[in-house]
Amino acid sequence: MRSEIFTLALLLLPALTAAQEQPSLDVAVKRAREHAYYAARVDWRAVESHARSLASEQDEASAIRFVLKSLDDRHSFYLPPKNPAKTARTGEQPDAQPSVRALSRARQAVEGVPVIQINGWSGTQQEALAATGALRSDLANALSVAGCGIVLDFSANTGGNMWPMLVGLSPLLEEGRLGGFKDVNGAVHVIEKKAGVISSNDSAHMLNVATPLQPRHAAASIAIVLGPRSASSGEIVPIMFHGQHNVRLFGQRTAGKSTANSTYPLPNGGYVAITTAVTLDRNGHEFDSYVEPDVLSGQAVESAAQWIVAQCRKG
């Protein structure tokens, strides 16, 4: 009988050992503790203890999601592997946001004011070049005749790659510092416009080569429309406009994910996207949650167009 029990124990030992191995959870915890903007306010002893219980009782993915939720930054999230075998072979990184067909769409003018809808977007580098050029083309068409200004509608922009949006719209931005990202140590990653070129920490962004097209006319007034679905880069790009003398924000409070994320690979082929910085506007104002519009409105596009027309009449 003792021999049978001993044999059973040996058979169970590999299974028990495998169940205790949680390499992706270990990496997720390590990255969160080292890099998360709000890591210092987390009770890591309690969080790790509960996370390991979750991994044993449910699965490792549930434990990783719990760790990221404990950061309480509203923006950190887990990207499970779409195809673990393929990811392990190629190192391919899944998109953080689903791509859409077009970054921008010209909508019908309101009160004679052109309206461009800016969508959430992600894609390859080559696709980003094309998307940037298409947005710039929409902008040039909208400003092909002299007018009072333009409405940029970010109300359905759920995020993705911010750079095609920012570079595509750069003719509307004034020269100088646009904003940036501040990490937990106080270091600031600066975003600027210099001689018409969008730069990141003094390096010209590669998307600047997407198109030389410039609008024929300037926009005297710029209205940006926000809403509860505006998230991540759908908040960050409007923040780069925030504080510019001819810009006003309309609509509803955003989703509250205006911080910057960094993405880290996990042994299982998935990724953790961790909030590592808050966003700064051109005046150094910090955004770590919601973006509040200057004008609350349930008919934001209409209100924005009316404001632009009123500004035009003031001369």
N, C-alpha and C positions, 0 to 999 in steps of 0.2 A: 504493500500500500504506500509506504514512504517513497519507494522508487517511482511509483506512478505519479505521485504529487510532484516529485522533483523533476520528472520528465515534462509534466504539464507546465511547470514554472519556466523551464527552459524554452518551451514552445511559445509561451506568452511574452518572454523577455524582449525579443525583437519588436513585437507589435507595440509594447509599452514604450520602448525607447523611441520608435518612430513617431508615436503620438506626442511625445514631449518635444520633438524637434520643430521649431517654429522659426526658420531662418528669415522669412519675409517679414514676420512680425518683429523680429529682433532688429532688422534693418530699418523698418518704419519707425520704431521707437527711437532708435539712435539718431536718425535724420531729424525727427521732430524735436528731440531734446537739444540737438546741436544748432538747428537752423530756424525753427519756428519763431516768428516774431513775438508770440505770446508764451513762449516756453516757460518763462520764469514764473508765471502765475498758475502753473499746473502742479498738482500734487502727484508727482510722478510715481511715488511708491504705491499709492492707492490705484492709480491708473494702470500701471503695469500689472499689478496683482489681479485686477479685474479682467484686464485684457487676456491674460494667460488662462484664466478660468473660462472666458468666452471661447478661446481657441480650442480648449479641451472639450467643452460641452457642446459647442456649435461648430465653428470652423475658423480658420485663420483670417479669412476675409472679414468676418464679423468683428474680430478682435482689432484688425487694422482700422476699420471704420470707426470703432469706438475710440481708439487712440486719437484719430484726427478730429473727431467730434469734441473730444475733451479739450482741444485747443480753443474752442469757442470763438473762432474767428470768422465763421460763416462761409469760408471760402475753400479751406483745405478739403481735399477729397481723394478717394482711392479709385484707380483705374485698373480693374482686373484685366488679365491677359485675354485678348480676343481669341488668340490661337496660341496657347502656351508653347507648343512645339515649334511653330514658325518663329515666334518671338525669340526663343532661346537660340535658334539657328542664325537669324539675321540681325538681331538687335533692333528690329523695327519697333518704333514707338507709336502706340495708338494715339489718335487725336484726342485732345482733352475736350474738344467740342465737336459736335457733328457739323460737317461742312454743308453749306447751302449752295444753290446753283449760282447765285450772283451776290457779290458783296454789296452792290448798290442798285437802286432802281429809281429812275426819274418818275415822279408822280405828277398828277395834274396840278397846275398852279392854283393857288388859293389867293384871292384878292389881287391877282396879277403877280403874285410872288412865287418864284420857282421853289419846288419842294423835292428834296432827294432823300430817299429812305436808305439808311445805312444798316445793313444786316450783320448779324453775327456770322463769322466766316473762319474757316481753317482749310489748309491745303498744303501742297508741296511748294517748294521755293519757286518753281517755274509757274505754278498756278498763282502764287502770290504776286509775281511780276505782272501777270495778265490782269489780275483783279485790281491791282493798283492803277494800271493804265486805264481800265474800264471806268473806275471811279473818277479819275481825273478827266476822262472824256465826258462823263455825265456832268461834272462840275463846269467844264468849259462850255458845254452846250447850254447849261442853265444860265451862265453869265455871258452869253454871246451878244446880248443886247443890254444896253444900259437900263438899270432898274434900281429898286430901293434896297434890295438885299436878298437873302436866301434863308430857307428853313431846312435844317438837317434833322431828320427824324430818326432818333436812336431808340424809340419806345419799344421796339421788338428785337433789339440787339442783345442776344443772350451771351455774347462773348466770342472768344476764339483768338485769332491773331490780330493784335492791335496795329501792327506796323503798316499793312496795306491801307487801313483806314486813315492813319495819321499822315502818311506820306501822300496818299491820294488827295487829302484835303489841305495839304500844306500851303497852297496859295492863299488860303483864308487866314492863316496864322501870321501874327506879327513876328518880326525878327527878334531874336533874343531867347532867353530861357523860357521854356514852356512848362517845365515841371520836372518831375523825376520820382525816384523811389528811395526811401530811407530804410535801411535795415536796422536790426535790433541793436547794433553797435553804434548807430548814428551815422554810418557812412552813407553818402547820397550818390545815387546813380543819376546823373544829370541828362535831361533831354532838352535839346536846343534846336533852334533854326538859325543857321548862319549862311548868309548869302543865298538864301532860297533852298538850302539843303538841310534836311532833318538829320541831326547827329545824336549819337548815344555815347555819353562819356567821351566826347571829342572825336568820335569815329563816325564818319558818314555812313548812314545805313545803306545796305546794298540795294534796297528798293528805290532809292533815288534815281537809279538809272532806268526805271520802268518806263518813263515817258518825259519828254521835254515840253509837253503841251502845257500852256498857261492860259487861263481865262482872259478874254479880251477886256473885260471890265471887272473892276473890284466890287466887292459886296460891302455897301456902306453899313449895313446892319446884318448881324448873323443871329438867328434864333435856333436854339437847340432844344429838341423835344425829347423828354425822358418819361419813363414809366416803370411800373413794378417789374417788368421783364428785362429792363436794362440792367445788365450784369457784367462784371469783370471788365473786359476791354470795352464793353458797351457803356461802362461808367468812366473808365480811365481816359478814353479819348475825349469825351466832353470835359473832363477835369483839365486836360491840356488847353482847352479853350477858356476855362474858368478864369475870370479876372481880366480878360482882354476887354478893352474899353467899349467895343461895339458888339459885345456878345451878351445875350440873356438866355436863361434856361427856363423852359416852360414844361408843364405837365404834372406828373406825380412823383413821389419819392421812389428812388430806385431799389433794386433788390438787396443792396447792402453788401456787395462783393467787390468793392472798389480797390482792394488791396492787390499786391503783386504776388504771384505764386512762382515757386521753383519746383521743377519736376525731377524726381529721383527714381531710378530703376530698382526693382525688387528681384530677388532670386527666382520667384515664381513666374517671371516674365511680365508682371504687372508694374504699375508705377504708383507713387504717391505724389500728389501735387500739394505742396505745403506753403502756406502763406508766410513769406519771409520778409516782406517789406510793406510799409504803408505808402500811399501815393501822395505826392506833393503837387500843388499847382504852381503857377509862375511866381506867386507871392510867398511861397513856402507854407501855405495852409495845408494841414494834414487831413487826408481822407482815409479813414480806416473802416468805414461802414457805408451807410446810406449817403447818396447825393440828393440834397434837397433842391428842388427848382426855385428860381427866383419868383416865379408866378405859378401858383397852383391852378390847374385848369383841367376840367374833364373833356374839353374840346381844345386840346393843346395846339394842334396844327393851325386851327382857325385863329386862336388867340395870338399865336406867334406871328402869323401873317398880318394880323391887324396891328400889332405893335410895330412891325417893320414899316407898314404904310404910314402909321402915325409919325414915326421917326423921320420918314421921308418928307412929310408935309411940314415938319418943323424946320426943314432946311438944314 
